[in-house]
Amino acid sequence: MDDFELGDNEQAIEELIELGYLDHGSKEYGITRQFVNDGYDSLSTKQKHIFNQSTGLLMKNAKCLVCDNSIPFSELPVFLEEGDQLCSYHRNSSFKND
């Protein structure tokens, strides 16, 4: 993962905190940071279970209604906040058509 992508993902973590999906300092927060920095395979079995019940569940359910593509982690906060269930491509396309 390059520094730009890591920065976007770190920003996404902070936005998930602001939106109330993660609590700063919680075990879910720490596990999500490890996921962002080191990948899913770096998590222990117990950590994977916790991740899958929190942030992983959000990610699993985050799919665009138009194209059915999964939403990248860095775009997850916007997807959740907007509530339109659109990927960034289709969200931007809908604004152009207004």
N, C-alpha and C positions, 0 to 999 in steps of 0.2 A: 504494500500500500504506500503510495507516495505521500509526501507531507501535505499536499493540497487536500487530498481525499481525507487524510487523518484529521486535518483541521476542520473540514466540513462535518465529519462524524463527531468530533468533540463538541462542536457547536450544536449539533443535533441533540446530544446528551443534555446540554444546558437548557435547550428549548423544551425537551421532554420534562425536565424538572419544573420549569416555569409553567408548563401546562398541567402539572400535577400527575404525570404518568410515572415519574421517578422521584424518590426522596433523596436529596443529597446526603451522602454518608451511609445510606442503607446498603444491605448486602446486594440488592438488585442493582443499585448504582455501581458498586464496585465490580460486579460481574459483567455488567454492560460495558464498563470501561475496558475490562480485560478483553471482552469480545471485540471491541473496536480496535484495540491496540495489537492484539495477538491472535485473533481469530477464534472461531468456535472450537476448533480442535484443541486449543490450549486449556479449555475448561475441563474441570474434573466432572465425573458423573453427577455428583451432587449439584455442582454449579450449573451444569447443563439443564438439570431438572428445574432449578430455580429460574434460570434464564428462559426456558421454554414456557414457564407459567407466567412470565411477566413480559419483558421486552420482546422475546421471541414470539409470543402469542400475538402481540401487536403487529409484528412484522409479517407473520403468517397470514393474518387477516387483511393486510394492506395490499389490495390489488385494485387496479384501475377497472372501473365498470365498462369502459369502452373497449380497451385492448386486452384486458385480463393480465397485463404485465405486473409483476411484483414491484412494489415501491422501494427504491433504494433507501438504506438506513438514513442517509443524509437528508432525504426529503420526507421522512416519516412525520416530523412535527407539523409541517405544513399540511400534509395529507390529513392528519388527525384534527388540526385546528380548523381547516376549511370545511371539512365534513362533506365535501362534494364527491369523494371517492374517485378522483381523477388523478392520473399521473401528471407530471409537470407539462408534458407535451400537450395532452388534451385539455388541461386547465388553461394553458396559454392560448391554445386554438380557440377555446370558447370565448376568451376575452377579445380576440381578433374579430370574431363573428358578431359581437355585440354592437 
